[in-house]
Amino acid sequence: MPRSRPAPDDKRGRRWVPAVATLCVVGLLCTAGLWYARDRIGLFLGEKCEATALGETVSFAPDQMNHASTIVLLGVKRGLPARAGSIAVATAIQESKLRNLTYGDRDSVGLFQQRPSQGWGTVDELQDPVYATNAFYDELTRIDGWEGMRITEIAQEVQRSAYPEAYADHEHEGRTIASVLTGHSPTGLVCRLEEPTGPGRPDTFVAAVAEQTGQEATAEGQVISVRASDERLAWAVGAWAVAQAKARNVRSVQVGDRRWTREMGDGAMSWGDADEAVPASEVRVTLHGG
């Protein structure tokens, strides 16, 4: 009689299942790691902005720091303390990573992921960083005692967040950025940037200074001058100008006797001595001439 063939060992096939599952998990983790690494490497080698204050340094891409500067200086314009800017920036980091998103949970959009259906404004309004930020501050300042509340409590009151504890993860970043952009930490904001893509627009820059900082600026050719009421406010406007440099084709920013110059080298990551000093409360911004 022919010898019968042994039945296939099903256990041997089943042993592949956990192995394949493990490989899939490892693949997902590696992919996530590569995305994170690419983001970090981009900040290390490419364009980036850094804010240094209170013994900490935080780094963001130029577009992110641009939005942070708008958020903080609008608070300064409204006469709010630096803590307001700290809260607003931390909230925007948590909600959108400081990016003006066109999408979100349900109908949420913008820097703060505010929802038109909840009465924050229209989609177009909430996609305007100035409008969205002022809407946030309007709601924040309606809360009695907000200055002394924990950020997690404020987030729940203003944003009605499902995860209010998450805002605390970004409080130190918000505090560092707000300290620099309110002028409490002079020379604390620097950006490493590639060459401008075109000439700066003096008219739009002067208008932005008025809209976002509340200061009056004048233009003479490609040079913008802002005379602030005091030295601290001058440093706030100066930091704002550096953060706005990529979007507005800024070549250099000077406050008093200190000057930041746009470049991709290490020199862009610090403020140097100006060739000729201006008053301590004056900001002089030079736009790219094309």
C-alpha positions as CSV (number, residue, x, y, z in Angstrom):
1,M,0.0,0.0,0.0
2,P,1.3,3.5,-0.7
3,R,2.4,5.4,2.3
4,S,0.0,8.2,3.2
5,R,1.3,11.8,3.0
6,P,1.3,13.5,6.4
7,A,-1.3,16.3,6.8
8,P,0.0,19.8,6.5
9,D,1.1,21.4,9.7
10,D,-1.4,24.3,10.2
11,K,0.6,25.6,13.2
12,R,3.6,26.3,10.9
13,G,1.3,28.7,8.8
14,R,-0.1,30.3,11.8
15,R,3.4,31.1,13.1
16,W,3.7,33.6,10.2
17,V,0.8,35.7,11.4
18,P,2.5,37.3,14.5
19,A,5.7,37.7,12.5
20,V,3.9,39.6,9.7
21,A,2.0,41.7,12.2
22,T,5.2,42.6,14.0
23,L,6.8,43.7,10.6
24,C,3.8,45.9,9.9
25,V,4.0,47.6,13.3
26,V,7.8,48.1,12.8
27,G,7.1,49.5,9.3
28,L,4.6,52.0,10.6
29,L,6.9,53.1,13.4
30,C,9.8,53.5,11.0
31,T,7.6,55.6,8.7
32,A,6.5,57.8,11.5
33,G,10.1,58.1,12.7
34,L,11.2,59.1,9.2
35,W,8.5,61.8,9.0
36,Y,9.6,63.2,12.4
37,A,13.2,63.0,11.4
38,R,12.6,64.8,8.2
39,D,10.9,67.6,10.0
40,R,13.7,67.8,12.6
41,I,16.4,67.6,9.9
42,G,14.7,70.3,7.9
43,L,14.9,72.6,10.9
44,F,18.5,71.6,11.5
45,L,19.8,72.1,8.0
46,G,17.2,74.4,6.3
47,E,15.2,77.5,7.0
48,K,14.1,77.9,10.6
49,C,13.3,80.4,13.3
50,E,14.3,80.2,17.0
51,A,13.0,82.0,20.0
52,T,15.2,82.1,23.1
53,A,14.0,83.3,26.5
54,L,13.8,82.2,30.1
55,G,16.6,79.7,29.6
56,E,14.8,77.9,26.8
57,T,15.1,77.8,23.0
58,V,12.2,76.6,20.7
59,S,12.5,76.2,17.0
60,F,9.7,76.4,14.4
61,A,9.5,76.8,10.6
62,P,9.3,80.4,9.3
63,D,5.6,80.2,8.5
64,Q,4.8,78.9,12.0
65,M,6.8,81.7,13.6
66,N,5.2,84.2,11.3
67,H,1.7,83.2,12.7
68,A,3.1,83.2,16.3
69,S,4.3,86.8,15.8
70,T,0.9,87.9,14.5
71,I,-0.8,86.2,17.5
72,V,1.4,87.8,20.1
73,L,1.7,91.3,18.6
74,L,-2.1,91.5,18.3
75,G,-2.2,90.9,22.1
76,V,0.3,93.7,22.6
77,K,-1.7,96.0,20.4
78,R,-4.8,95.3,22.5
79,G,-2.8,96.1,25.7
80,L,-2.9,92.6,27.0
81,P,-0.1,91.1,29.2
82,A,2.4,88.7,27.8
83,R,0.5,85.8,29.4
84,A,-2.3,86.3,26.9
85,G,0.1,85.8,24.0
86,S,1.6,82.8,25.8
87,I,-1.9,81.2,26.2
88,A,-2.9,82.0,22.6
89,V,0.3,80.6,21.1
90,A,0.2,77.4,23.2
91,T,-3.4,77.0,22.0
92,A,-2.6,77.4,18.4
93,I,0.3,75.0,18.6
94,Q,-2.0,72.3,20.1
95,E,-4.8,73.0,17.6
96,S,-3.0,73.5,14.3
97,K,0.8,73.4,15.0
98,L,0.7,77.2,14.2
99,R,-0.5,76.6,10.6
100,N,-3.5,78.2,9.0
101,L,-5.4,75.0,8.2
102,T,-8.2,74.8,5.7
103,Y,-9.6,71.7,7.4
104,G,-10.1,70.1,10.8
105,D,-12.5,68.2,13.0
106,R,-16.0,68.7,11.5
107,D,-16.1,72.3,10.3
108,S,-13.0,73.5,12.2
109,V,-10.5,75.7,10.3
110,G,-7.6,78.1,10.9
111,L,-4.9,78.6,13.5
112,F,-7.3,77.9,16.4
113,Q,-9.5,75.4,14.7
114,Q,-12.6,77.5,15.4
115,R,-15.9,76.3,14.1
116,P,-18.3,78.5,12.0
117,S,-21.2,76.5,13.3
118,Q,-20.3,77.5,16.9
119,G,-20.5,81.2,16.1
120,W,-16.8,82.0,15.7
121,G,-17.3,83.5,12.3
122,T,-17.4,82.6,8.6
123,V,-14.9,80.2,7.1
124,D,-13.3,83.1,5.2
125,E,-13.0,85.1,8.4
126,L,-11.5,82.3,10.4
127,Q,-8.9,81.7,7.7
128,D,-7.7,85.3,8.3
129,P,-5.1,85.0,11.2
130,V,-5.8,88.5,12.4
131,Y,-9.6,87.9,12.6
132,A,-9.1,84.5,14.2
133,T,-6.7,85.8,16.8
134,N,-8.9,88.7,17.8
135,A,-11.8,86.3,18.1
136,F,-9.8,84.2,20.5
137,Y,-8.7,87.2,22.6
138,D,-12.4,88.4,22.6
139,E,-13.4,85.2,24.2
140,L,-10.4,84.9,26.5
141,T,-10.9,88.4,28.0
142,R,-14.6,87.6,28.8
143,I,-13.5,85.0,31.3
144,D,-13.2,86.5,34.9
145,G,-9.8,85.9,36.4
146,W,-8.3,84.3,33.3
147,E,-4.9,85.8,34.2
148,G,-4.5,83.5,37.2
149,M,-6.1,80.4,35.7
150,R,-4.2,77.3,34.5
151,I,-4.0,77.0,30.8
152,T,-5.9,73.7,30.9
153,E,-8.8,75.6,32.6
154,I,-8.7,78.4,30.1
155,A,-8.6,76.0,27.1
156,Q,-11.7,74.4,28.4
157,E,-13.5,77.7,28.8
158,V,-12.4,79.3,25.5
159,Q,-12.0,76.3,23.1
160,R,-14.4,73.8,24.7
161,S,-11.7,71.2,24.0
162,A,-12.3,67.5,24.5
163,Y,-8.6,67.2,25.7
164,P,-7.8,70.4,27.7
165,E,-4.8,68.8,29.4
166,A,-3.0,68.6,26.1
167,Y,-2.6,72.4,26.1
168,A,-0.2,72.2,29.0
169,D,2.3,70.3,26.8
170,H,2.9,73.5,24.9
171,E,2.9,76.0,27.7
172,H,6.7,76.4,27.8
173,E,6.8,77.0,24.1
174,G,4.1,79.6,24.3
175,R,5.8,81.3,27.2
176,T,9.2,81.4,25.4
177,I,7.8,82.8,22.2
178,A,5.6,85.4,24.0
179,S,8.5,86.6,26.1
180,V,10.5,87.4,23.0
181,L,7.7,88.8,20.9
182,T,6.5,91.1,23.7
183,G,10.0,92.6,23.9
184,H,10.9,91.2,27.3
185,S,13.8,89.2,25.8
186,P,15.7,91.4,23.3
187,T,17.6,89.7,20.5
188,G,15.8,86.5,21.3
189,L,14.2,85.9,17.9
190,V,16.3,85.0,14.9
191,C,15.6,83.2,11.6
192,R,17.9,81.5,9.1
193,L,16.4,82.1,5.6
194,E,17.1,81.7,2.0
195,E,17.3,84.6,-0.4
196,P,14.1,86.5,-1.0
197,T,12.0,85.5,-4.0
198,G,11.2,89.0,-5.0
199,P,11.2,92.6,-3.8
200,G,9.5,93.7,-0.6
201,R,6.4,95.8,-0.7
202,P,6.8,98.9,1.5
203,D,3.1,99.8,1.3
204,T,1.9,96.4,2.5
205,F,4.6,96.2,5.2
206,V,3.6,99.6,6.6
207,A,-0.1,98.5,6.6
208,A,0.8,95.3,8.4
209,V,2.7,97.2,11.0
210,A,-0.4,99.2,11.8
211,E,-2.8,96.3,11.7
212,Q,-0.8,93.8,13.7
213,T,1.3,95.9,16.1
214,G,-0.7,99.2,16.4
215,Q,2.5,101.3,15.6
216,E,2.9,103.9,12.9
217,A,5.5,103.2,10.2
218,T,6.9,105.3,7.5
219,A,8.7,104.2,4.3
220,E,11.5,105.8,2.4
221,G,12.3,103.6,-0.6
222,Q,12.8,100.0,0.8
223,V,13.5,101.2,4.3
224,I,10.7,101.2,6.9
225,S,11.1,103.1,10.1
226,V,9.0,102.6,13.2
227,R,9.3,104.8,16.3
228,A,7.9,102.9,19.2
229,S,6.8,104.5,22.5
230,D,9.6,102.7,24.4
231,E,12.5,100.4,24.0
232,R,10.7,97.2,25.0
233,L,7.9,97.8,22.4
234,A,10.7,98.5,19.8
235,W,12.1,95.0,20.5
236,A,8.6,93.5,20.2
237,V,8.2,95.1,16.8
238,G,11.7,94.1,15.8
239,A,11.1,90.5,16.7
240,W,7.8,90.6,14.8
241,A,9.7,91.9,11.7
242,V,12.2,89.1,11.9
243,A,9.4,86.5,12.2
244,Q,7.7,88.1,9.2
245,A,10.9,88.3,7.1
246,K,10.3,85.3,4.9
247,A,6.7,86.2,3.9
248,R,7.5,89.9,3.4
249,N,10.9,89.7,1.8
250,V,12.8,91.5,4.6
251,R,16.5,91.9,4.2
252,S,17.5,93.2,7.7
253,V,16.0,94.4,10.9
254,Q,17.7,96.9,13.3
255,V,16.7,98.0,16.8
256,G,18.9,100.6,18.4
257,D,22.5,99.5,17.9
258,R,21.7,95.9,17.1
259,R,21.0,94.4,13.7
260,W,19.8,91.1,12.3
261,T,20.6,90.2,8.7
262,R,18.9,87.6,6.6
263,E,21.1,84.8,5.4
264,M,21.5,81.0,5.5
265,G,24.7,81.0,7.5
266,D,25.2,81.0,11.3
267,G,25.4,84.8,11.2
268,A,21.6,84.9,10.8
269,M,21.1,83.1,14.1
270,S,22.3,86.1,16.2
271,W,22.0,89.9,16.3
272,G,25.2,91.8,15.6
273,D,26.4,95.4,16.0
274,A,24.8,97.8,13.6
275,D,27.1,100.0,11.4
276,E,25.2,103.1,12.6
277,A,23.0,103.1,15.7
278,V,19.4,104.5,15.7
279,P,17.5,105.6,18.8
280,A,16.9,102.7,21.2
281,S,13.1,102.9,20.6
282,E,13.4,102.9,16.8
283,V,13.1,99.9,14.5
284,R,14.5,100.1,11.0
285,V,13.5,97.4,8.5
286,T,15.2,97.1,5.1
287,L,13.2,95.2,2.5
288,H,14.7,93.3,-0.4
289,G,15.0,95.6,-3.5
290,G,14.6,92.9,-6.1
